[in-house]
């Protein structure tokens, strides 16, 4: 009897989308693989990312310590604006990178919510939450 091969087309599509998004955002392959590992470990995070790839919007069904992916994305935008001292999103603002950072931050929050939210509350806009 030949062994069965289980093929999950959604995971393949999500991995491909993640790799393309990381490439577009200028992320290293190792960073991409790290986020992929988080997605594989967390079914809800995978669902959120899959939804984002299909709709280019956050599903926002998942919250950790009261924060959603939209909250984390807005935090990324605020950090960018503060670092550029522009007060607005310029053409240099790589929103895809900020989306990826929001997912990475959420993965960290899901593992250590107290530590991550403390960093957020103590240094909003000053320190990257990871």
One Martini backbone bead per residue (centre of mass of N, CA, C, O) as a GRO file, in nm:
protein
  130
    1UNK     BB    1   0.096   0.037   0.023
    2UNK     BB    2   0.060   0.360  -0.025
    3UNK     BB    3   0.120   0.658   0.077
    4UNK     BB    4  -0.016   0.933   0.204
    5UNK     BB    5  -0.098   1.261   0.078
    6UNK     BB    6  -0.124   1.569   0.229
    7UNK     BB    7  -0.300   1.851   0.089
    8UNK     BB    8  -0.274   2.212   0.148
    9UNK     BB    9  -0.368   2.465  -0.047
   10UNK     BB   10  -0.385   2.702   0.152
   11UNK     BB   11  -0.097   2.689   0.265
   12UNK     BB   12   0.045   2.728   0.000
   13UNK     BB   13  -0.082   3.005  -0.063
   14UNK     BB   14   0.014   3.148   0.194
   15UNK     BB   15   0.314   3.106   0.155
   16UNK     BB   16   0.333   3.250  -0.114
   17UNK     BB   17   0.218   3.521  -0.015
   18UNK     BB   18   0.430   3.571   0.200
   19UNK     BB   19   0.680   3.572   0.018
   20UNK     BB   20   0.586   3.807  -0.163
   21UNK     BB   21   0.546   4.017   0.060
   22UNK     BB   22   0.834   4.007   0.170
   23UNK     BB   23   0.974   4.089  -0.088
   24UNK     BB   24   0.828   4.362  -0.124
   25UNK     BB   25   0.920   4.456   0.182
   26UNK     BB   26   1.229   4.351   0.232
   27UNK     BB   27   1.242   4.072   0.352
   28UNK     BB   28   1.385   3.822   0.484
   29UNK     BB   29   1.370   3.486   0.471
   30UNK     BB   30   1.399   3.436   0.777
   31UNK     BB   31   1.162   3.614   0.857
   32UNK     BB   32   0.948   3.464   0.697
   33UNK     BB   33   0.991   3.189   0.839
   34UNK     BB   34   0.913   3.290   1.120
   35UNK     BB   35   0.622   3.368   1.053
   36UNK     BB   36   0.538   3.092   0.952
   37UNK     BB   37   0.571   2.950   1.222
   38UNK     BB   38   0.350   3.112   1.365
   39UNK     BB   39   0.118   3.029   1.178
   40UNK     BB   40   0.139   2.720   1.230
   41UNK     BB   41   0.087   2.750   1.553
   42UNK     BB   42  -0.169   2.955   1.466
   43UNK     BB   43  -0.479   2.932   1.351
   44UNK     BB   44  -0.589   3.224   1.378
   45UNK     BB   45  -0.354   3.366   1.238
   46UNK     BB   46  -0.383   3.216   0.972
   47UNK     BB   47  -0.667   3.315   0.911
   48UNK     BB   48  -0.599   3.615   0.904
   49UNK     BB   49  -0.384   3.598   0.678
   50UNK     BB   50  -0.557   3.469   0.462
   51UNK     BB   51  -0.759   3.698   0.452
   52UNK     BB   52  -0.564   3.923   0.377
   53UNK     BB   53  -0.474   3.804   0.103
   54UNK     BB   54  -0.770   3.806  -0.025
   55UNK     BB   55  -0.864   4.128   0.085
   56UNK     BB   56  -0.672   4.350   0.198
   57UNK     BB   57  -0.775   4.284   0.500
   58UNK     BB   58  -0.890   4.274   0.815
   59UNK     BB   59  -1.074   4.067   1.015
   60UNK     BB   60  -1.065   4.098   1.342
   61UNK     BB   61  -1.135   3.837   1.538
   62UNK     BB   62  -0.865   3.890   1.684
   63UNK     BB   63  -0.764   3.917   2.030
   64UNK     BB   64  -0.504   4.073   2.238
   65UNK     BB   65  -0.531   4.243   2.511
   66UNK     BB   66  -0.746   4.421   2.322
   67UNK     BB   67  -0.591   4.368   2.048
   68UNK     BB   68  -0.562   4.424   1.712
   69UNK     BB   69  -0.436   4.436   1.401
   70UNK     BB   70  -0.519   4.726   1.355
   71UNK     BB   71  -0.376   4.843   1.601
   72UNK     BB   72  -0.089   4.750   1.511
   73UNK     BB   73  -0.087   4.903   1.244
   74UNK     BB   74  -0.124   5.186   1.358
   75UNK     BB   75   0.135   5.176   1.524
   76UNK     BB   76   0.319   5.159   1.279
   77UNK     BB   77   0.236   5.428   1.154
   78UNK     BB   78   0.315   5.604   1.394
   79UNK     BB   79   0.613   5.531   1.396
   80UNK     BB   80   0.672   5.638   1.116
   81UNK     BB   81   0.580   5.932   1.160
   82UNK     BB   82   0.775   5.992   1.392
   83UNK     BB   83   1.043   5.920   1.241
   84UNK     BB   84   0.965   6.146   1.006
   85UNK     BB   85   0.810   6.399   1.103
   86UNK     BB   86   0.517   6.424   0.925
   87UNK     BB   87   0.208   6.313   1.005
   88UNK     BB   88   0.230   6.132   0.741
   89UNK     BB   89   0.185   5.938   0.460
   90UNK     BB   90   0.418   5.852   0.249
   91UNK     BB   91   0.572   5.697  -0.016
   92UNK     BB   92   0.780   5.554   0.195
   93UNK     BB   93   0.543   5.392   0.294
   94UNK     BB   94   0.537   5.046   0.390
   95UNK     BB   95   0.251   4.876   0.434
   96UNK     BB   96   0.335   4.579   0.405
   97UNK     BB   97   0.540   4.583   0.633
   98UNK     BB   98   0.332   4.666   0.853
   99UNK     BB   99   0.161   4.417   0.830
  100UNK     BB  100   0.380   4.213   0.904
  101UNK     BB  101   0.443   4.344   1.180
  102UNK     BB  102   0.164   4.298   1.299
  103UNK     BB  103   0.179   3.988   1.290
  104UNK     BB  104   0.437   3.960   1.460
  105UNK     BB  105   0.327   4.103   1.710
  106UNK     BB  106   0.088   3.914   1.759
  107UNK     BB  107   0.254   3.663   1.806
  108UNK     BB  108   0.394   3.779   2.059
  109UNK     BB  109   0.133   3.838   2.221
  110UNK     BB  110   0.031   3.541   2.233
  111UNK     BB  111   0.284   3.450   2.409
  112UNK     BB  112   0.335   3.767   2.555
  113UNK     BB  113   0.114   3.988   2.660
  114UNK     BB  114   0.239   4.146   2.897
  115UNK     BB  115   0.508   4.238   2.771
  116UNK     BB  116   0.394   4.374   2.515
  117UNK     BB  117   0.188   4.574   2.645
  118UNK     BB  118   0.397   4.719   2.817
  119UNK     BB  119   0.561   4.831   2.585
  120UNK     BB  120   0.332   4.985   2.461
  121UNK     BB  121   0.252   5.166   2.712
  122UNK     BB  122   0.552   5.279   2.774
  123UNK     BB  123   0.641   5.314   2.429
  124UNK     BB  124   0.470   5.458   2.228
  125UNK     BB  125   0.658   5.497   1.931
  126UNK     BB  126   0.963   5.411   2.050
  127UNK     BB  127   0.914   5.092   2.045
  128UNK     BB  128   0.947   4.789   1.931
  129UNK     BB  129   0.729   4.528   1.907
  130UNK     BB  130   0.848   4.167   1.993
   0.00000   0.00000   0.00000
